[in-house]
Amino acid sequence: MKSEQELVDGYLAIKARVRPRLPELFGRMPAADFEVRPVERFRENAAASQYVPATPDGSRPGVFYANAGALRVRPVRPSESLFLHEALPGHHFQVALAGENQALPRVRRFALYNAYVEGWALYAERLGPQLGLYQDVRQRAGQLRSELFRAVRLVVDTGLHHEGWSRDRALTYARTTMGRNDVGLELEIDRYLADPGQALGYKMGEIAIRRMREDAKRRLGSAFDLRGFHDAVLESGPLPLDVLEEKMRSWTPPAR
C-alpha cells in the first residue's frame, strides 16, 4: 500500500473477510459497527494504531485508527494480527458487547481491567486461522513478529521497573532483539516507563484466557463448545482475572 486510502481499503477488505466467519466462533454479535481511519497526521508520530469505542447510545460507531506514518518512507501492508487485536474480534468486539449489555451495571459495562481487555485482544490474534487469516506467509510472519514484540515488551517492562534498567539499556535491548532502530521503539520504551506493568498485563491476560479454555476442554470433553466459551468470557463485561477464572471454572455450555 502506498497511500492512506489504500491502507484503509486494505483493512476494510480484512473486515469483509472476517465478519462472515465470526458466527463460527461466537454466538453473540455486537450491534455497533466501526470505521477504519488513518491516524491524523498531527499525532501519528506519538500514537500507535488504536481502537476508539463507539458511543454507548450508538450515535457514533467505533473507530479503528491505522497509523499510516510509515507510508512516508516505504509501502505498508495491512496487518491481519493488528486488525484482530484492535477490531474483530478484539477490542471492538469485546468493548461493544459489554457496553451494549443493559443487564450489567455501568461499572461493569465500562470498566477497564488491563489484563482482561488487552489479554482478550492478544487472545483474539490467535483466532486468525479459524477466521480465514494468516494464509499469506508474510502475514503469518508478521503475526510471529508481533509475538516477538510482545516478548520484548515483557522484558523491557520488567527490566525497567523491577531490575532497575535505564531507558538506554531498555532501548538497546529492544533494538537488538527486534532488529529495528526507529522512533516507534522509543515510544514503546517511554510508554512502559510511564505505565508500569501494562505490558505484563497484556500477556498475563492472554495466558489466563488460553488456560481457562484448555481447562474447560479437559473438564467438559466432547460437550465443550467454543462459541459458548467465548460468549461466557465476554458476557459479564471486564473482570479481574481471578474473578473471571472463578466464573469459568464453573461454566457449562448452554443448550443450543
ZIVEN-V667164 format. One line per field, one symbol per residue. psi: psi as a letter, one per 30 degrees, with the letter a starting at -180 (. if undefined). burial: + if it has 24 or more other ideal C-beta (glycine too) atoms within 12 Angstrom, else -. Layout:
psi: ???
burial: ???
This chain:
psi: kfleeeeeeeeeeeefeeeffefffkfkkkeklllklkkkefgfffklklkkllkeggfkllkjkkjgefffflkkkkjeeeeeefckhceeeeeeeeffjffklefeegljjeeeeeeeeeeeefgeefgglgfkeeeeeeeeeeeeeeeeeeeeeeeefefglleeeeeeeeeeefhlilfeeeeeeeefefikfeeeeeeeeeeeeeeeeeeeeeefbffkjeeeeeeeeffglklkeeeeeeeffgkkklk.
burial: ---+--++-+++-++-+++--+--++-+++-+-+-++++----+---+++++++-------++++++++++----++++++++++++++++++++++++++-------+-+-++++++++++++++++--++++----+--++--++-++++++++++++---------++-++--++-----++--++-+++---++++++++++++++-++--+--------+-+++++++++++++++--++--+--+-----
